[in-house]
Amino acid sequence: MKKILSLVLIVTGIGLLPLFAQENPANPKPEEKPALKTAAGANYNPEGRRDPFKDLLGGGEVRDKSTPVAAQLSVDDLILIGIVKTSSGFTAIVGTTQGFPHFMKVGETVSDGYIVSITQSQVVFRKTSERGVPLMRPRDITKEINPEER
């Protein structure tokens, strides 16, 4: 009985031996792709993935065909948030009804007018149309910053 049990264990061990043996591949380690050198000087090994540092536009220029958000707004919808003095003059910070700020300079247009002048405490808009209909006489609309907010 002991002989049969030991014989079964030996045969089973020999049968399972290939499962536990390490496999030595016929080909040594596959050649690794060389690491890419990025514009920032970092090394990157893609390993089959897209290079995140590569320009997706292929060096082409982006041209935004949409109209600026400020050009879609009405003078009546703009809220004067503040005025900033820069080296080139004054810049008005105006807010929309959604609360997004926009920086505007003299001459920039909105849907129904444009900015005539900007001083330390006020912005003068010239309204040239009302709901898409041109006005006979353009109106000047002045938006001021309250003195306590200056």
C-alpha positions, 0 to 999 in steps of 0.5 A: 500500500505504501509503495502504491501511494508513493508511486502515485505521488511520484507520478503526480509530481512528475506530471505537475512539474512542467506547470511549476517550471519557469518558461525560458522564451525562445526570443530574449526580451523584445526590443523596447522602443526608444524613449521620445524626447519632448520639446520640454526636455522630458523623456517619454516612452509611449509603449503603444499610447499616444504621446500627450506632449505632441501637438494635436493640431499638427502645428496648425493655427486655431481659427475661432469662427464663432463671434466673440461673446461680448459681441452677442451682448446688449448694452442694457445687459452689461454691468460695469464691475470695474475699471483698470488703468493700463499702460495703453489707457483704461480697460473696463471690466463688464459683467454679463447677466450670467456673471462672467466678466469681460475686459473691454477697451474703447472701440470694442463692439457689442450687439447694439453699439460700441464703447465711446470712452472710458474714464476713471469712474465711467464707461460711455456706450453708444447704442446704435440699434434697438433689437436689430433695428438701427436707431435714427439718432444713436444714444449715449449710455453712461455706466458709472461706478458708485463712489463708495465702490471706487 
